[in-house]
Amino acid sequence: MDYGFILEHIPQYAAAAVLTLRLAAYGVILSIITGLICSFLIYFKVPILKTIANIYIELSRNTPLLVQLFFLYFGLPKLGIMISSEACAILGLTFLGGSYMAEAFRSGLDGVEKGQIEAGLSIGLNRLQLIRYVILPQAIATSVPPLCANFIFLIKETSVFSAVALADLMYVAKDLIGLYYKTDEALFMLVVAYLIILLPISLLATLLERKVRHAGFGN
């Protein structure tokens, strides 16, 4: 193992990690918004939109992110729609993540007891108040474990961003292997970089799940 080579190229991995985290953050936030909207459309059985949401979820969950990125990056320009590599990565991650977040939120919504909804209606809450004060808090609490798992899953999925010419962690690793044939060192730094990113998130997710469980939510 060439530790001198590792120390020399740490700044490249650090810059790639920042890019990876930034794109992942945008993708996760937009995925949550997308998933929440889709889950409510399905839960409240909104005509037509419910069907569209279900079709989107099935399409997204049954196609790889790499294929989705290729369509955005190479397919859309054929239709005259040009988007940057970063926008392509964020849209692709959102398209994939939104479906997984929708399923997580839907499981939480299904876990809200009908009796509590009826009780809210009986005391005069309108639909928006019912969602805000009764349904959403319980649904989110119940959805915490799958949501945390989705966060980690989506961050790991950023490893395919190199396919659309983004200098993410995987791109840097492949570039160094191609230039210097330092396979062990490049892959070692890649593993360490993802551990540094994902391990704290995993620990925080575990603590959050325990806090929610001890607070009595999700039961």
Accessible surface in RSA format (square Angstrom, percent):
REM  Atomic radii and reference values for relative SASA: ProtOr
REM  Chains: A
REM  Algorithm: Lee & Richards
REM  Probe-radius: 1.40
REM  Slices: 20
REM RES _ NUM      All-atoms   Total-Side   Main-Chain    Non-polar    All polar
REM                ABS   REL    ABS   REL    ABS   REL    ABS   REL    ABS   REL
RES MET A   1   114.63  59.4  45.54  30.1  69.10 164.5  48.59  41.3  66.04  87.5
RES ASP A   2    54.94  38.5  46.82  46.6   8.12  19.2  17.67  41.6  37.27  37.2
RES TYR A   3   145.02  67.7 141.78  80.7   3.24   8.4 102.20  76.8  42.82  52.8
RES GLY A   4    46.38  57.2   0.00   N/A  46.38  57.2  35.18  96.5  11.20  25.1
RES PHE A   5    15.13   7.6  10.96   6.8   4.17  10.8  13.03   7.9   2.10   6.0
RES ILE A   6    15.60   8.9  15.60  11.6   0.00   0.0  15.60  11.2   0.00   0.0
RES LEU A   7   123.46  68.8 110.71  79.2  12.75  32.1 111.03  78.0  12.43  33.4
RES GLU A   8   123.88  71.1  98.35  74.4  25.53  60.8  43.19  83.5  80.69  65.9
RES HIS A   9    10.26   5.6  10.26   7.1   0.00   0.0   4.28   4.4   5.98   7.0
RES ILE A  10    82.57  47.0  82.37  61.4   0.20   0.5  82.43  59.4   0.14   0.4
RES PRO A  11    87.16  63.5  77.14  70.3  10.02  36.4  82.49  68.1   4.68  29.1
RES GLN A  12    74.32  41.6  67.45  49.3   6.87  16.3  36.56  77.8  37.76  28.6
RES TYR A  13    11.72   5.5  11.27   6.4   0.45   1.2  11.47   8.6   0.25   0.3
RES ALA A  14    51.43  47.3  43.42  67.0   8.02  18.2  50.66  71.3   0.77   2.0
RES ALA A  15    65.77  60.5  52.03  80.3  13.75  31.3  59.56  83.9   6.22  16.5
RES ALA A  16     2.21   2.0   0.42   0.6   1.79   4.1   2.20   3.1   0.01   0.0
RES ALA A  17    17.11  15.7  17.11  26.4   0.00   0.0  17.11  24.1   0.00   0.0
RES VAL A  18    99.06  65.2  97.09  87.9   1.97   4.7  98.27  85.4   0.79   2.1
RES LEU A  19    24.40  13.6  23.02  16.5   1.38   3.5  24.14  17.0   0.26   0.7
RES THR A  20     0.00   0.0   0.00   0.0   0.00   0.0   0.00   0.0   0.00   0.0
RES LEU A  21    74.20  41.3  71.99  51.5   2.21   5.6  72.15  50.7   2.05   5.5
RES ARG A  22    98.00  41.1  90.27  46.0   7.73  18.4  50.68  69.3  47.32  28.7
RES LEU A  23     0.07   0.0   0.00   0.0   0.07   0.2   0.00   0.0   0.07   0.2
RES ALA A  24     2.52   2.3   2.52   3.9   0.00   0.0   2.52   3.6   0.00   0.0
RES ALA A  25    51.07  47.0  41.53  64.1   9.54  21.7  50.60  71.3   0.47   1.2
RES TYR A  26   110.88  51.8 110.48  62.9   0.39   1.0  67.37  50.6  43.51  53.6
RES GLY A  27     0.00   0.0   0.00   N/A   0.00   0.0   0.00   0.0   0.00   0.0
RES VAL A  28    20.60  13.6  20.60  18.6   0.00   0.0  20.60  17.9   0.00   0.0
RES ILE A  29    98.15  55.9  97.62  72.7   0.53   1.3  97.99  70.6   0.16   0.4
RES LEU A  30    73.14  40.7  72.76  52.1   0.38   1.0  72.76  51.1   0.38   1.0
RES SER A  31     0.00   0.0   0.00   0.0   0.00   0.0   0.00   0.0   0.00   0.0
RES ILE A  32    51.35  29.2  51.35  38.3   0.00   0.0  51.35  37.0   0.00   0.0
RES ILE A  33    88.61  50.4  86.63  64.5   1.98   4.8  88.47  63.7   0.13   0.4
RES THR A  34    38.22  27.2  35.67  36.2   2.55   6.1  24.21  32.5  14.01  21.2
RES GLY A  35     0.00   0.0   0.00   N/A   0.00   0.0   0.00   0.0   0.00   0.0
RES LEU A  36    46.36  25.8  46.36  33.2   0.00   0.0  46.36  32.6   0.00   0.0
RES ILE A  37    97.67  55.6  93.56  69.7   4.11   9.9  97.27  70.0   0.39   1.1
RES CYS A  38    11.81   8.9  11.81  13.2   0.00   0.0   0.00   0.0  11.81  12.7
RES SER A  39     0.09   0.1   0.00   0.0   0.09   0.2   0.09   0.2   0.00   0.0
RES PHE A  40    32.89  16.5  32.05  19.9   0.84   2.2  32.38  19.6   0.52   1.5
RES LEU A  41    38.14  21.2  37.88  27.1   0.26   0.7  38.14  26.8   0.00   0.0
RES ILE A  42    15.05   8.6  11.42   8.5   3.63   8.8  11.42   8.2   3.63   9.9
RES TYR A  43    32.23  15.0  14.29   8.1  17.94  46.7  19.18  14.4  13.05  16.1
RES PHE A  44    51.15  25.6  29.14  18.0  22.01  57.3  33.50  20.3  17.65  50.5
RES LYS A  45   141.60  69.1 128.15  78.6  13.45  32.0  78.70  70.8  62.90  67.0
RES VAL A  46    46.60  30.7  45.03  40.8   1.57   3.8  46.55  40.4   0.05   0.1
RES PRO A  47   108.93  79.4  92.08  83.9  16.85  61.3 103.04  85.1   5.90  36.6
RES ILE A  48   131.98  75.1 121.08  90.2  10.90  26.3 125.13  90.1   6.85  18.6
RES LEU A  49    82.94  46.2  82.49  59.0   0.45   1.1  82.52  58.0   0.42   1.1
RES LYS A  50    64.90  31.7  64.90  39.8   0.00   0.0  27.83  25.0  37.07  39.5
RES THR A  51    78.90  56.1  76.77  77.8   2.13   5.1  49.33  66.3  29.58  44.7
RES ILE A  52    97.23  55.3  96.05  71.6   1.18   2.8  96.62  69.6   0.60   1.6
RES ALA A  53     3.93   3.6   0.65   1.0   3.28   7.5   3.82   5.4   0.11   0.3
RES ASN A  54    46.68  32.2  45.94  44.4   0.74   1.8  20.58  49.5  26.10  25.2
RES ILE A  55   108.03  61.5 103.90  77.4   4.14  10.0 107.33  77.3   0.70   1.9
RES TYR A  56    34.77  16.2  31.05  17.7   3.71   9.7  34.33  25.8   0.44   0.5
RES ILE A  57     2.99   1.7   2.99   2.2   0.00   0.0   2.99   2.2   0.00   0.0
RES GLU A  58   104.56  60.0 103.37  78.2   1.20   2.8  45.02  87.1  59.54  48.6
RES LEU A  59    98.95  55.1  92.53  66.2   6.42  16.1  98.40  69.1   0.55   1.5
RES SER A  60     0.00   0.0   0.00   0.0   0.00   0.0   0.00   0.0   0.00   0.0
RES ARG A  61    97.12  40.8  76.42  39.0  20.70  49.3   5.38   7.3  91.75  55.6
RES ASN A  62   108.34  74.7  76.65  74.1  31.69  76.3  31.24  75.2  77.10  74.5
RES THR A  63    38.71  27.5  34.19  34.7   4.52  10.8  34.77  46.7   3.94   6.0
RES PRO A  64    83.26  60.7  71.55  65.2  11.71  42.6  82.60  68.2   0.66   4.1
RES LEU A  65     4.23   2.4   0.72   0.5   3.51   8.8   0.72   0.5   3.51   9.4
RES LEU A  66    67.92  37.8  66.74  47.7   1.18   3.0  66.74  46.9   1.18   3.2
RES VAL A  67    82.28  54.1  80.78  73.1   1.51   3.6  81.27  70.6   1.01   2.7
RES GLN A  68    14.90   8.3  10.61   7.8   4.29  10.2  14.67  31.2   0.23   0.2
RES LEU A  69     0.00   0.0   0.00   0.0   0.00   0.0   0.00   0.0   0.00   0.0
RES PHE A  70    85.94  43.0  84.39  52.3   1.55   4.0  84.49  51.2   1.45   4.2
RES PHE A  71   117.58  58.8 111.31  68.9   6.27  16.3 116.91  70.9   0.68   1.9
RES LEU A  72    25.47  14.2  25.42  18.2   0.05   0.1  25.42  17.9   0.05   0.1
RES TYR A  73    60.67  28.3  53.17  30.3   7.49  19.5  25.46  19.1  35.21  43.4
RES PHE A  74   107.00  53.5 100.86  62.5   6.14  16.0 103.55  62.8   3.45   9.9
RES GLY A  75    22.20  27.4   0.00   N/A  22.20  27.4  19.44  53.4   2.75   6.2
RES LEU A  76    23.73  13.2  23.73  17.0   0.00   0.0  23.73  16.7   0.00   0.0
RES PRO A  77    43.12  31.4  27.74  25.3  15.38  55.9  28.09  23.2  15.03  93.4
RES LYS A  78   177.24  86.5 142.53  87.5  34.71  82.7  90.06  81.1  87.18  92.9
RES LEU A  79   127.13  70.8  95.39  68.2  31.74  79.8 102.41  71.9  24.72  66.5
RES GLY A  80    62.62  77.2   0.00   N/A  62.62  77.2  33.06  90.7  29.56  66.2
RES ILE A  81    86.31  49.1  83.13  61.9   3.18   7.7  86.31  62.2   0.00   0.0
RES MET A  82   146.75  76.0 119.09  78.8  27.66  65.8 109.94  93.5  36.80  48.8
RES ILE A  83    47.69  27.1  25.20  18.8  22.49  54.2  33.46  24.1  14.23  38.6
RES SER A  84    70.18  59.3  52.63  70.2  17.55  40.4  54.09 115.2  16.09  22.5
RES SER A  85    22.98  19.4  18.49  24.7   4.49  10.4   8.36  17.8  14.62  20.5
RES GLU A  86    60.20  34.6  59.97  45.4   0.23   0.5  20.45  39.6  39.75  32.5
RES ALA A  87    36.22  33.3  31.07  48.0   5.15  11.7  35.41  49.9   0.81   2.2
RES CYS A  88     0.00   0.0   0.00   0.0   0.00   0.0   0.00   0.0   0.00   0.0
RES ALA A  89     0.00   0.0   0.00   0.0   0.00   0.0   0.00   0.0   0.00   0.0
RES ILE A  90    28.97  16.5  28.91  21.5   0.06   0.1  28.97  20.9   0.00   0.0
RES LEU A  91    84.55  47.1  81.90  58.6   2.65   6.7  81.90  57.5   2.65   7.1
RES GLY A  92     0.06   0.1   0.00   N/A   0.06   0.1   0.06   0.2   0.00   0.0
RES LEU A  93     0.00   0.0   0.00   0.0   0.00   0.0   0.00   0.0   0.00   0.0
RES THR A  94    17.08  12.2  17.08  17.3   0.00   0.0  17.08  22.9   0.00   0.0
RES PHE A  95    66.56  33.3  62.22  38.5   4.34  11.3  66.32  40.2   0.24   0.7
RES LEU A  96     7.05   3.9   7.05   5.0   0.00   0.0   7.05   5.0   0.00   0.0
RES GLY A  97     0.00   0.0   0.00   N/A   0.00   0.0   0.00   0.0   0.00   0.0
RES GLY A  98     0.00   0.0   0.00   N/A   0.00   0.0   0.00   0.0   0.00   0.0
RES SER A  99     0.00   0.0   0.00   0.0   0.00   0.0   0.00   0.0   0.00   0.0
RES TYR A 100    55.18  25.8  53.05  30.2   2.13   5.5  27.05  20.3  28.13  34.7
RES MET A 101     0.00   0.0   0.00   0.0   0.00   0.0   0.00   0.0   0.00   0.0
RES ALA A 102     0.58   0.5   0.18   0.3   0.41   0.9   0.18   0.2   0.41   1.1
RES GLU A 103    50.42  28.9  44.56  33.7   5.86  14.0  16.07  31.1  34.35  28.0
RES ALA A 104     5.00   4.6   0.70   1.1   4.30   9.8   4.41   6.2   0.59   1.6
RES PHE A 105     7.09   3.5   7.09   4.4   0.00   0.0   7.09   4.3   0.00   0.0
RES ARG A 106    57.92  24.3  57.92  29.5   0.00   0.0  13.26  18.1  44.67  27.1
RES SER A 107    59.31  50.1  45.17  60.3  14.14  32.6  46.72  99.5  12.59  17.6
RES GLY A 108     0.00   0.0   0.00   N/A   0.00   0.0   0.00   0.0   0.00   0.0
RES LEU A 109     1.93   1.1   1.54   1.1   0.39   1.0   1.54   1.1   0.39   1.0
RES ASP A 110    97.00  67.9  70.40  70.1  26.61  62.9  29.08  68.4  67.92  67.7
RES GLY A 111    49.56  61.1   0.00   N/A  49.56  61.1  25.46  69.9  24.11  54.0
RES VAL A 112     4.95   3.3   0.85   0.8   4.09   9.9   2.37   2.1   2.58   7.0
RES GLU A 113   112.80  64.8 105.41  79.7   7.39  17.6  38.87  75.2  73.93  60.4
RES LYS A 114   130.30  63.6 126.17  77.4   4.13   9.8  95.56  86.0  34.74  37.0
RES GLY A 115    44.11  54.4   0.00   N/A  44.11  54.4  31.95  87.7  12.17  27.3
RES GLN A 116    70.15  39.2  64.93  47.5   5.21  12.4  26.76  57.0  43.39  32.9
RES ILE A 117    24.35  13.9  24.35  18.1   0.00   0.0  24.35  17.5   0.00   0.0
RES GLU A 118   112.30  64.5 107.02  81.0   5.29  12.6  39.59  76.6  72.71  59.4
RES ALA A 119    53.80  49.5  47.70  73.6   6.10  13.9  53.14  74.8   0.66   1.8
RES GLY A 120     3.52   4.3   0.00   N/A   3.52   4.3   2.90   8.0   0.61   1.4
RES LEU A 121    99.68  55.5  83.23  59.5  16.45  41.3  83.53  58.7  16.15  43.5
RES SER A 122    91.78  77.6  49.00  65.4  42.78  98.6  50.99 108.6  40.79  57.2
RES ILE A 123   133.25  75.8  97.10  72.3  36.15  87.1 106.11  76.4  27.14  73.7
RES GLY A 124    62.28  76.8   0.00   N/A  62.28  76.8  35.08  96.3  27.19  60.9
RES LEU A 125    37.79  21.0  31.38  22.4   6.42  16.1  31.38  22.0   6.42  17.3
RES ASN A 126    83.55  57.6  74.23  71.7   9.32  22.4  42.95 103.4  40.60  39.2
RES ARG A 127   151.97  63.8 144.82  73.8   7.15  17.0  48.60  66.4 103.37  62.6
RES LEU A 128   139.71  77.8 135.78  97.1   3.93   9.9 135.99  95.5   3.72  10.0
RES GLN A 129    70.82  39.6  69.81  51.0   1.02   2.4  13.47  28.7  57.36  43.5
RES LEU A 130     8.54   4.8   8.54   6.1   0.00   0.0   8.54   6.0   0.00   0.0
RES ILE A 131    31.17  17.7  31.17  23.2   0.00   0.0  31.17  22.4   0.00   0.0
RES ARG A 132   159.84  67.1 151.62  77.3   8.22  19.6  44.25  60.5 115.59  70.1
RES TYR A 133   126.61  59.1 102.88  58.5  23.73  61.7  77.67  58.4  48.94  60.3
RES VAL A 134    22.64  14.9  20.44  18.5   2.20   5.3  22.44  19.5   0.19   0.5
RES ILE A 135     0.64   0.4   0.64   0.5   0.00   0.0   0.64   0.5   0.00   0.0
RES LEU A 136    43.50  24.2  43.50  31.1   0.00   0.0  43.50  30.5   0.00   0.0
RES PRO A 137    62.45  45.5  49.02  44.7  13.43  48.8  57.91  47.8   4.54  28.2
RES GLN A 138    47.57  26.6  46.39  33.9   1.18   2.8  25.12  53.5  22.46  17.0
RES ALA A 139     0.92   0.8   0.92   1.4   0.00   0.0   0.92   1.3   0.00   0.0
RES ILE A 140    70.01  39.8  70.01  52.2   0.00   0.0  70.01  50.4   0.00   0.0
RES ALA A 141    10.36   9.5   6.32   9.8   4.04   9.2   8.89  12.5   1.48   3.9
RES THR A 142    45.82  32.6  35.99  36.5   9.83  23.4  29.24  39.3  16.58  25.1
RES SER A 143     0.00   0.0   0.00   0.0   0.00   0.0   0.00   0.0   0.00   0.0
RES VAL A 144    12.28   8.1  11.50  10.4   0.78   1.9  12.28  10.7   0.00   0.0
RES PRO A 145    59.33  43.2  55.50  50.6   3.83  13.9  56.14  46.4   3.19  19.8
RES PRO A 146    48.61  35.4  41.50  37.8   7.11  25.8  48.24  39.8   0.37   2.3
RES LEU A 147    15.20   8.5  15.20  10.9   0.00   0.0  15.20  10.7   0.00   0.0
RES CYS A 148     5.02   3.8   4.70   5.2   0.32   0.8   1.59   4.0   3.42   3.7
RES ALA A 149    60.21  55.4  48.62  75.0  11.59  26.4  55.32  77.9   4.89  12.9
RES ASN A 150    15.99  11.0  15.96  15.4   0.03   0.1   0.03   0.1  15.96  15.4
RES PHE A 151    53.61  26.8  53.61  33.2   0.00   0.0  53.61  32.5   0.00   0.0
RES ILE A 152    35.95  20.5  35.95  26.8   0.00   0.0  35.95  25.9   0.00   0.0
RES PHE A 153    61.24  30.6  60.68  37.6   0.57   1.5  61.01  37.0   0.23   0.7
RES LEU A 154     0.00   0.0   0.00   0.0   0.00   0.0   0.00   0.0   0.00   0.0
RES ILE A 155    10.38   5.9  10.38   7.7   0.00   0.0  10.38   7.5   0.00   0.0
RES LYS A 156   106.99  52.2 100.92  61.9   6.07  14.5  48.94  44.1  58.05  61.8
RES GLU A 157    44.20  25.4  43.71  33.1   0.50   1.2   0.83   1.6  43.37  35.4
RES THR A 158     0.00   0.0   0.00   0.0   0.00   0.0   0.00   0.0   0.00   0.0
RES SER A 159    28.66  24.2  25.46  34.0   3.21   7.4   7.48  15.9  21.18  29.7
RES VAL A 160    40.31  26.5  35.76  32.4   4.55  11.0  40.31  35.0   0.00   0.0
RES PHE A 161     0.06   0.0   0.06   0.0   0.00   0.0   0.06   0.0   0.00   0.0
RES SER A 162    13.03  11.0   3.22   4.3   9.82  22.6   0.20   0.4  12.83  18.0
RES ALA A 163    34.84  32.0  12.03  18.6  22.81  51.9  22.14  31.2  12.70  33.6
RES VAL A 164     0.26   0.2   0.00   0.0   0.26   0.6   0.26   0.2   0.00   0.0
RES ALA A 165    67.34  61.9  41.42  63.9  25.92  59.0  44.80  63.1  22.54  59.7
RES LEU A 166    11.24   6.3  10.82   7.7   0.42   1.1  11.24   7.9   0.00   0.0
RES ALA A 167    50.83  46.7  44.90  69.3   5.93  13.5  44.90  63.2   5.93  15.7
RES ASP A 168     0.00   0.0   0.00   0.0   0.00   0.0   0.00   0.0   0.00   0.0
RES LEU A 169     0.00   0.0   0.00   0.0   0.00   0.0   0.00   0.0   0.00   0.0
RES MET A 170    52.86  27.4  52.86  35.0   0.00   0.0  40.72  34.6  12.14  16.1
RES TYR A 171    87.84  41.0  87.16  49.6   0.68   1.8  41.07  30.9  46.77  57.7
RES VAL A 172    12.09   8.0  11.07  10.0   1.02   2.5  12.09  10.5   0.00   0.0
RES ALA A 173     0.55   0.5   0.55   0.8   0.00   0.0   0.55   0.8   0.00   0.0
RES LYS A 174   111.63  54.5 101.78  62.4   9.86  23.5  66.20  59.6  45.43  48.4
RES ASP A 175    58.75  41.2  50.22  50.0   8.53  20.2  10.58  24.9  48.17  48.0
RES LEU A 176     2.02   1.1   2.02   1.4   0.00   0.0   2.02   1.4   0.00   0.0
RES ILE A 177    43.53  24.8  43.26  32.2   0.27   0.7  43.26  31.2   0.27   0.7
RES GLY A 178    51.07  63.0   0.00   N/A  51.07  63.0  34.34  94.2  16.73  37.5
RES LEU A 179   112.22  62.5  88.53  63.3  23.69  59.6  90.49  63.5  21.74  58.5
RES TYR A 180   110.04  51.4  93.05  52.9  16.99  44.2  59.53  44.7  50.51  62.3
RES TYR A 181   181.35  84.7 160.64  91.4  20.72  53.9 116.32  87.4  65.03  80.2
RES LYS A 182    64.66  31.5  63.20  38.8   1.46   3.5  30.88  27.8  33.78  36.0
RES THR A 183    60.76  43.2  58.60  59.4   2.15   5.1  41.19  55.3  19.57  29.6
RES ASP A 184    99.82  69.9  92.40  92.0   7.43  17.6  18.07  42.5  81.76  81.5
RES GLU A 185    14.55   8.4  14.55  11.0   0.00   0.0   0.00   0.0  14.55  11.9
RES ALA A 186     0.00   0.0   0.00   0.0   0.00   0.0   0.00   0.0   0.00   0.0
RES LEU A 187    78.34  43.6  78.22  56.0   0.12   0.3  78.34  55.0   0.00   0.0
RES PHE A 188    89.92  45.0  83.26  51.6   6.66  17.3  89.15  54.1   0.77   2.2
RES MET A 189    10.75   5.6   7.62   5.0   3.12   7.4   8.52   7.2   2.22   2.9
RES LEU A 190    14.58   8.1  14.58  10.4   0.00   0.0  14.58  10.2   0.00   0.0
RES VAL A 191    87.06  57.3  83.26  75.4   3.80   9.2  86.64  75.3   0.42   1.1
RES VAL A 192    51.52  33.9  51.52  46.6   0.00   0.0  51.52  44.8   0.00   0.0
RES ALA A 193    11.56  10.6   6.69  10.3   4.87  11.1  11.04  15.6   0.52   1.4
RES TYR A 194    28.77  13.4  28.67  16.3   0.11   0.3  28.76  21.6   0.01   0.0
RES LEU A 195    99.06  55.2  97.83  70.0   1.24   3.1  98.58  69.2   0.49   1.3
RES ILE A 196   120.17  68.4 109.69  81.7  10.48  25.3 116.15  83.6   4.02  10.9
RES ILE A 197    13.53   7.7   5.47   4.1   8.06  19.4  10.62   7.6   2.91   7.9
RES LEU A 198    23.71  13.2  23.58  16.9   0.12   0.3  23.71  16.6   0.00   0.0
RES LEU A 199    98.41  54.8  95.73  68.5   2.68   6.7  98.29  69.0   0.12   0.3
RES PRO A 200    66.05  48.1  62.37  56.9   3.68  13.4  65.79  54.3   0.26   1.6
RES ILE A 201    46.56  26.5  45.51  33.9   1.05   2.5  45.94  33.1   0.62   1.7
RES SER A 202    41.24  34.9  40.41  53.9   0.84   1.9   9.52  20.3  31.72  44.4
RES LEU A 203   102.70  57.2 102.26  73.2   0.44   1.1 102.33  71.9   0.37   1.0
RES LEU A 204   119.04  66.3 115.35  82.5   3.69   9.3 115.64  81.2   3.40   9.2
RES ALA A 205    11.38  10.5   7.33  11.3   4.05   9.2  10.86  15.3   0.52   1.4
RES THR A 206    54.14  38.5  53.17  53.9   0.97   2.3  31.90  42.8  22.24  33.6
RES LEU A 207   105.27  58.6 101.14  72.4   4.14  10.4 101.41  71.2   3.87  10.4
RES LEU A 208    82.36  45.9  78.53  56.2   3.83   9.6  81.92  57.5   0.44   1.2
RES GLU A 209    43.06  24.7  39.61  30.0   3.45   8.2   2.16   4.2  40.90  33.4
RES ARG A 210   122.68  51.5 122.68  62.5   0.00   0.0  22.87  31.3  99.80  60.5
RES LYS A 211   151.03  73.7 143.50  88.0   7.52  17.9  91.95  82.8  59.08  62.9
RES VAL A 212    22.61  14.9  21.44  19.4   1.18   2.8  22.61  19.6   0.00   0.0
RES ARG A 213   131.28  55.1 121.98  62.2   9.30  22.1  56.36  77.0  74.92  45.4
RES HIS A 214   148.76  81.3 113.61  79.0  35.14  89.9  77.31  79.7  71.45  83.1
RES ALA A 215    63.84  58.7  25.31  39.1  38.53  87.7  37.94  53.4  25.90  68.6
RES GLY A 216    43.86  54.1   0.00   N/A  43.86  54.1  22.50  61.8  21.36  47.8
RES PHE A 217   100.13  50.1  93.76  58.1   6.37  16.6  96.40  58.4   3.74  10.7
RES GLY A 218    43.78  54.0   0.00   N/A  43.78  54.0   9.39  25.8  34.39  77.0
RES ASN A 219   151.36 104.4  79.63  77.0  71.73 172.7  65.84 158.5  85.52  82.7
END  Absolute sums over single chains surface
CHAIN  1 A    12033.4      10320.5       1712.9       8593.8       3439.6
END  Absolute sums over all chains
TOTAL         12033.4      10320.5       1712.9       8593.8       3439.6
